[in-house]
Amino acid sequence: MANLFTNLAGITSPNPFWLASAPPTNSGYQIMKAFDAGWGGAVWKTLGVPVVNVSSRYGALNYRDTRMMGLNNIELITDRPLKDNLKEIEEVKKYFPKHAVIASLMVETREQWHQIVKDAENAGADGLELNFGCPHGMCERGMGSAVGQEPHVLKTIVGWVKEVATTPVIVKLTPNITDITVPAVAASQGGGDAISLINTIQSLTGVDIDNFVPYPVVDGKSTHGGYCGPAVKPIALNMVKECARHPEVKIPISGIGGIENWRDAVEHILLGASSVQVCTAVMHYGFGIIREMVAGLEQYMDEKGFQTLDEMVGRAVPNVQNWENLNLKYKVVADINADKCIGCQLCYTACDDGAHQAIGLVEGSRVPEIIEENCVGCNLCSLVCPVEDCITMVRRDDGSEDLTWAERTAAGDIPNTFNDQRGGGVGHYVPEPKEGLKKN
């Protein structure tokens, strides 16, 4: 049986599923209810000088039949008195001593950081998460992502916290930055024990086109908010991976972003996360989703032969390479299963208008056919096909050759006209212009 016991930089919990610092962790009542349901840990809604929040606070992006594919929020940190939160942290730890309770913190001065760290630890918090990610409201005041976007400031504040902290310190990073590894390295150098990412992404999810104001509407006005939910998972996975494989980020990772089910969690773990944090899915479906998440993760680990989470962490990272290290000799082409095809011809339209004109229409038939000599194996047809496994990608090379762009450049086959200063790029080739246009 798989063992889901989790240890992130010394913070332990029964499983890796934590609630992220957000509305679901606003009170002791909610966190105890979550722990009863099966959650392993919770990061308390950010403590600091209480704010007055606005109404309304949320906007959503829906796509076809998918409700709340992305959630935008303009809610700030806790609006509850610090003493109430501290009292409830103490109460939660009394009833759930083996569950992880992490205090998310955000203040300004060194003295304030020292005091709130002591207060949170005295209340029984198992660890601290420094909120350097909030992309709205607080950053305009010099906190949140304003810190996360300035690595030297982040490093300084982490140092302040470590001067007095006796529990592990997690540094929460903002995705609103060009290179996520820069603040990650600063967090490590500053003495942080772990990092968590990603926080929300600056966004406007839509505009009321009749009244000319973005959502959510606050008395006829609006502001940018933080974007989260299923739509941000690809961004989060890439940033987790970047931190996991960076040689100077030598601390564990708590993965956040778009996690709704056990598969999402596994993806984060395989790309380097030692625990995962969930928010939007709970706001959408409630605490009860944890039952499927725990059961699914246990079954997956049993099927793959993983006995502990540590065996899984980062297993996919070595298989993520820079583009120039991919095998140019690997060849796949599309294959259409005529028995499953419903004749919608969406694959034909997508390929003919948006790709490589590698799908043709057979006279007298609704089933398209692959023009194999034109097919580059781009995979677009299989992605747009509404029938599962109707279009598959079939390998055509024999696997005997392996040739990369980097090797071709080194051999002089491709002019090396561009040198990436970070050492990742190996060349940029501009082909000679062709006369005229023709369909393949």
N, C-alpha and C positions, 0 to 999 in steps of 0.2 A: 504494500500500500504506500502510495506517495506521501511524503511528509512535507506539509506546507509551511512548517515553522520558518519564520522570516527574521533575519538579523540585518538591519541596515545601520552600519556604523555603530553598533552597540544598542540600537533600539530594536527590541524584539516584539514579535506579535504572533498570534496563532496562524495567521496566513498573510499573504502579501497585499491583500485588498484593503486599502485605506481610503477613508473619505478625505477629499481635498478640502483645503481651507476655503469655505464658501457658505452660502445660506444653509445647506444641510448640517453644518457643524456650528450653528449659531448659539446652541444652548446645550446644557447638560442633558435635558430631556431627550433631545434628538440623538445625541451621541449614545446614550444608554439604550435607546430604542434600536439604534443601528447595531450595537454590540450584541444585543439580544437576538437580532436577526442573523448574525454571523459575520459581521465585518471584523477585520483583525485590528484596525487602528483608525485613528481620526486625527486630522490636523485642525485644531480649533480655528474658527473664524477669526481673522487677524485682530489681535489686541493692540491697543494704542490709546491715544486720546480720542474718546468716542466722538463720532461725527453725527450730523443730522442728514439722513438720506432722503432722496427725492421720491416722488411718485408721478408717473410710473417708472419702472426700472429695467424692464426686459423687452427685447425685440427678438424676433426669430426669422430664420431663413428656411422656408419650406420648399421642397423640390418634388413636384408632381405629387405622388402619394405619400411622400416621406414628411412627416410632421417634425418640426424642430430639428432639421438636419444640422443647423448651426444656431447657437444662442448668443445674443449680444446682451451684455448687462452693463449698467452704469451705476451699480451699487458699490459703495465704498466699504471701508472696514467696519467693525462692530459699532453699533449705535447703543450698546448696552454698557453700563458702568463697569469699569475694570474689576472692582471688588466683587461684583456679582459673578463675572466670568471666573475669577480665581476661586471663589467658593465652590462653583460647580465643577471645576477641574478637580478639586480635592474630593468632591463627592463621587465623581465618576471613577476615580482611581480606587476609592474605597470599595466599590462594588465590582470593579473589573480590573484587578491588579495586574493581570497578565496581558491585557490589551494595551496597545501603544496609544498614548495620548501626547500629541505634540502641540506645543503652543506656537502659533504663528504670530510674529511680532513686527511692528512698524512704528518707530518713533524717530526723533530727529537728532538730538544731541547725545554726546558721549555719556553724560550723566543720566539721561533718560533711558538709554540702552542698558546701562549698568543696573538701574533700578528695576526695570521691567523684566530683565533676565532673572534677577534674584526673586522677584515676586512670582514669576511663573514656576521656577524650580521649587520654591518653598511650597507652592500649591500642589506639587507632586508631578509636574509634567515630566515625561520621560525624555523629551528632547525639545529642541527649539527650531523653528523654521523662520528664517529671516525673509520677509516679503519684499524682494527687490524686483517684483514683476508687475504690479498693478499698473495698467496702462492708461488710467483715466482718474481724474479728480485728485488723487494723492500725488501723482507725478508733477502736476502743476504746482504743488507745494514743496517740491524738492525731494519727495520720497518715492517709494515704489519703483517704477521703471526708470525714473530719473536717476536713481542710484545704479540700477542694473545696466544702464547704458554708459556708465562711467566706471570702467574697471578699477581705476586707482581709488575712487571713492568707495566702491564696493569692498575692495581689499581692506581699506582703512576701517570701515565699520565692522567687518568680520573680525578684525583685530580687536576692536573695542569689546565686542561680545565675548571673545575668547579670553579676555582679561579676567572675566568673572564667572563665566559659564562652567558648570561642573557636569553638565549633560551634553550629549552630542548636538552639534550645530549643523543644520541643513540650510543651504543657501538656495533660495528659490530664484530662478533666472527668468528674465524676460525674453520672449522670442522677437521682440521689436528691435532687432539689432542685425547688422550684416553678418557677423560671424559669432555664433553662439559659443564657440570654444574660447573666445577672448575673456568674457566674464567667468567662464567655467575655470579657466586657468587661474584667474585672479582669486576666485573663491578658494581654490586649493592652496595657493600660495599664502593667502591670508590666514590659513589655519582651519578652514571649514572642514567638517568631518564627512559631509556628503553634499550633493546638489540635488535639486528637484527641478523638473522642467517637463512641459513648458507652462508658463502662465498664459493668460489670455492675449489675443492679438488685437491690436487697434483696428476698429472697424465701424462701418455703418452698414446695417443689414438691409436697409431699404428706405424709400422715401414715400410719404403720403403725397401722391402726385396731384391730388385735388387741393390740398391745403399747403403744399410746398414746404413740408417740414419732415425731416427724417424721423424714423422710429428709434427708441420709444419717445413719445411726445410728453413734454413737461410744460403745460400751460402755453402751448403753441411754439415751443422751442425744443431743441434737442442738443446732443453732444455726442462725440465719438465714445464708443464703449469698448469692452473687452469681448472678443469672439472666442467661443469654445464649442464643444459638442463634436459629433461624428465628423464634421467637415474638416476639422483641424488635425485629425489623426495622422495623415501623411506628413504634415509639417513637423509634428511632434516626433514621429518615428525617425525622421531624418536627423533632427537635432539631438535626440538621444544617442543615435548611432555616432554622430560626429564627436560627441563628448566621450563616448565609450572607447573610441579608437584613438583619441588624442594622447600622445605619450606624456603630456604634462598634466593631464587631468587624472590624478591618481586616487580619486575618492569615489565611493559608490554613488549610484544614481537612483532616485525615485522618479519613475516615469509618469507623466501626466499628459492627457490630451486625447480626446475621442474614444475613451475606453467605455464600451457598453456591455461587452460580454467577455467570456473567458478567452476567446480567440484574440481579441484586441489586447488583452493582458499578456498573453503568450508572446505576441509580436513585440511588445515593449520589452519583455524579459529577454527574449532571444537577441535583441539589439542592445542589451546592456543594463536594463533596469533590474534592481534587486527588490524593489517593491513598486506598486502602482497606486495611483490616486485617482479617485473617481468623483465627479461632481454632476455634470449635466445629466447623465443617465439616471441618477437618483432623483434629480429635480423633475425628470420626465416620468419615471416609472416607479419611484419609491425604493425604500431600502430592501424590499424583497428580492430584487434582482441578484442579491449576493448568493442565494441558494444555487442558482444555475451556474454562477461564476465559479464557485468553489467546486461543485460537482464536475463541471467541465474541465477545470484545470487538473483535478485529481485523475480523471479518466485519461486525459491527454498524457500526463506524466507516466501513468501505468503503461499505456500503449507504447510509449517511446522508451520505456525503461529508465526513466529518471526517478531516482529515489528522493532527491532533495532539490530544492530550487537552485542552489548554487551550481548544480550540474548543468542547468539550463542557461544561466545568465551569460549573455554575450555569445552564445553558440553561433549566431548568424553573422556576427561582426566580421570574421575573417573572409566571408564570402562577399563582402561589399568592397569593391575595388574602384579606383578611378577609371573613367571611361577608356583611357588609352591602354589599359591592361586587360580588356575584354578580347575574347578570341574572335577574330574576323573571319575565321574559317568555319565557324559554327553556322549551320544553315537549316532553317525550318521553313516550311511552306504550309499554307492553310489547306484544310481538307473538310469538305462539306458532307455531312451524313444526310443523304437524300431522304431516308426514312423518317428523320426527325424534322426536316425542313418544313416550315409552314407556308413558304412561298411569299413572305413579306417583302423580300428583295431589299431589305434595309442594308444588308452587307454590300450588295451591288452598288447602291447609291453612295454609300460611305466610301467605298474603294474607288469608284469612278470619279467622284467629285473631290474627295479629300485625301486620296492616297495614290496608288500606283497603277490603276486601271488593270488589275489582275483578276477581276471577276467578270465573267460574261453571262449573257442571258441566252438560254437555249430556246430556239423557236418551238412553240408548242408545249413548253414546260414552264412551270413557275419556279422550278428549282435552279438557282444559278450554278455556274461551274467555275472552277479555279483555272485561270490561265497561268500554268505553273512557271513558264519562262519569264513572266512578268512579276511574279510574287517575290517580294523581298522579305517576307516573314515578319511584317510589322506588327501583326496581331490585332489590327483595328477591327477587322471583320468579326472576329470572335468576341470582341468587347461590346460591339453594338448588337450582336445577335440576341434576340429575346428568349431563345430556347437553349437551356443548359446543355452543354456538350454537343450541340449540333455542329458547331465549327470548332475543330481542334487544330493544333499546330503539330505537324509531323516532321521529324528530323530527316534531313536528306544527306548530310555529310556522314562519312563513316567514322568520324571521331579520331582519325589518325593524325590530323594536322592541327597545330595550334600556332596562330600568328596574330600578334597584337599590333596596334597602331604604334606603340612605343618601339617595338622591334623593327617595324618598317622604317620609322624615322631614323633609328640608329644605323640601319643598313643603307640609308641614303635614298630609299625608294620614294620618300615623301619629303619635300623641302621643310626644314625646321625654321619657319619664319616667325615663330612666336615663342617667347620664353616666359613661362609663368614664374613670377618672382617668388611665389610660395613653394615652387618646386613640384607642383602637381602637373602642370601642362608640359607637353612634349612636342608640340608642333601645330601649325595651322596651315592647311592647304586650301588655296583658292583655285578652283578649276578654271580652265580657259572658257570664255563665254561661247555658247553654241548659237549658231544662226538659225532663226526660225523656231517655231513651236510645233510639236506634233504629239498626237496621242500615241501612247505605247501600243 
